[in-house]
Amino acid sequence: MVISGHFHLPLLETTEDKTLLSLGDWLTHFTYGEWRDGAFSLKSYQDSGA
C-alpha cells in the first residue's frame, strides 16, 4: 500500500495485492482517503453535501 499526499491528482488504483491512493489537491478536488472495513476509498467533501 502506498499513500501519497502531494501528487495533486486524486487517484485510487487497486490490484490483487497492491493499493495506490493519492489524496489529491485539497484546494481543487476536496478529496480525502478513508479506511473502512479493511479497504481504502477516495472520498470528496463535495460528494457529502458539505
Phi, psi and omega in degrees: 000134175233130175240126181240137179245006182226045183253342175074343177245127177291134184204135172226114178236131181229133171247190181303322186228009182223147176226133174241120180236119173250124187286346177083189182259116184300325184284337183252315189257339180057038185259156177207160178261151178225135175253117182213133177054038175081014181216149175272150169220157178254120185244163176228137175297333177295326179293329186273003178084007180282000000 
